[in-house]
């Protein structure tokens, strides 16, 4: 029998292994490992704090060859705020820790923080703490984000019910196609020795990769139309993986319509050029940071009455026995698979 | 004129530079960068959340040649809990993010988490979230700790007043002497090729270096005797540096008595062997994770009436004009200097 290893378990396996021992003993610890954020109570208040954290490492999560530091700072904050938004909560505070190696100048740290502060200002978030240290190798960024909301407005992953409508905000697969574009240009630059990449008419997908925006506007809109999603998650690892997370946490099944999955024109165009199926990019590509959520059918009409961010119904929730299926444009049913993000262990 | 650089600014300079742009706009953000923790309010509650975060990098903060992973996990949690204790608050939750390179086996991750869970259990803290990722180089650990307390029991760095008594818990300089011992044994092992280090009769200082304990017991004792320190900080960078932090934040001066600084017998003994002045180890050594705090003179007798952890009066607060001075055993006055911890930039 092959021994268990980090590679054989994968990211989710390692997390499950760590989480299996975690117990919440303090009465303020309402939700622990397993959702987009932990949920923490405050005695005497009906409001809850939600907390999330991300660790970003050079060479794993970002490549400074094609990610300007300002964009990196912005993105590092944005992906954490997206996890707060995924609880249907507005973020209010972040802490930022950085480890920098000797190759970093003070100017490059300033650039990084330019981006961090730009994201804070855009989303009304306060930078309240952190840690600064030297590093032997490359740049390390660790961010923790905290949000604050009434307990009855929180959306966990676990509340989806049979017949709920499965919704996504924005469009999917663009960030992945943006990454393909960057990698193609990196190869071209290496071969040609040129300094100036040619991104052609692909500004949108490039922006989606380099500067994702957390969908706080969707959280605001849901409050405005008085809808609390029965479940919610942000799409960081691809639609398939996230739908399966909701179904597993909620103990339900689903039907997802391939034809309803929103894909941007530019993503389709580059996918055509590169011979990639854009649906696969949307299902497995990741890094879109859109919101996936379920709502009661009775809430759906509230969306129609108000102008707001684009929200698409892409499927519905079934009981668990019916499984988790994609209904293809060709009329077939395919089992949803969580490709998601794998630990890129460098062996 | 020499251009500003990371080396010339040092850790505190870089933090000041980052913090100078930080604004707290949300009304729940009560205290931002500059104390041991940020302080966050919850609407409708008199309780406060305090939040702190630390980033630990292999080769900078720990050396796996002489730090077993179990101890490292324990220590990584302990130093964060110490920051919460330094607000006079009991910690309740932590998140833990790790980046691991391919050289780490699943067994070594298990060992690390053994230590993390051991600290959680000892201090009644819940592990509620985190992030797990691969790394190109070595081990990265990022921990965020959260505590919860009534607002009128919090101790910031900024509340020290003239005539307050300056107190420290436990003893100082032991962790630094423990590190000297480890480094000596590492050199000896390298030279002799032996596998078994000889730590002789130095169990206490070794323990202080490898397995520091946050002084939650002091926080509990202060509650028991109904004392709220007027200011507080934990001693991570050496007594000098921390005294100066309190004086600067509070706008006061101080007199510190060299002869009152508590130093353990073992620390004195090894200091003698290695020809180190143990007072220098206490003033500048760091990593003791004891608490330094100021109390009103009228509160001092409350300490005498109850048996509790060792707390020593080491000096008193003056007005700012009188400066920050060490009164030496020989009867001299010396200016306190913050050697503290410097960014170990590898140039």
Interface residues (C-beta under 8 A of the other chain):
Chain A: X4 X5 X6 X9 X11 X14 X15 X17 X18 X21 X22 X23 X24 X25 X26 X28 X29 X31 X32 X33 X37 X38 X40 X42 X43 X44 X45 X46 X47 X49 X51 X52 X53 X54 X55 X57 X58 X59 X60 X61 X92 X93 X95 X97 X98 X99 X100 X101 X102 X104 X105 X106 X109 X110 X113 X117 X124 X125 X126 X127 X128 X129 X130 X131 X132 X133 X134 X135 X136 X137 X138 X140 X142 X144 X146 X148 X343 X344 X345 X346 X347
Chain B: X4 X5 X6 X9 X11 X14 X15 X17 X18 X21 X22 X23 X24 X25 X26 X28 X29 X31 X32 X33 X37 X38 X40 X42 X43 X44 X45 X46 X47 X49 X51 X52 X53 X54 X55 X57 X58 X59 X60 X61 X92 X93 X95 X97 X98 X99 X100 X101 X102 X104 X105 X106 X109 X110 X113 X117 X124 X125 X126 X127 X128 X129 X130 X131 X132 X133 X134 X135 X136 X137 X138 X140 X142 X144 X146 X148 X343 X344 X345 X346 X347
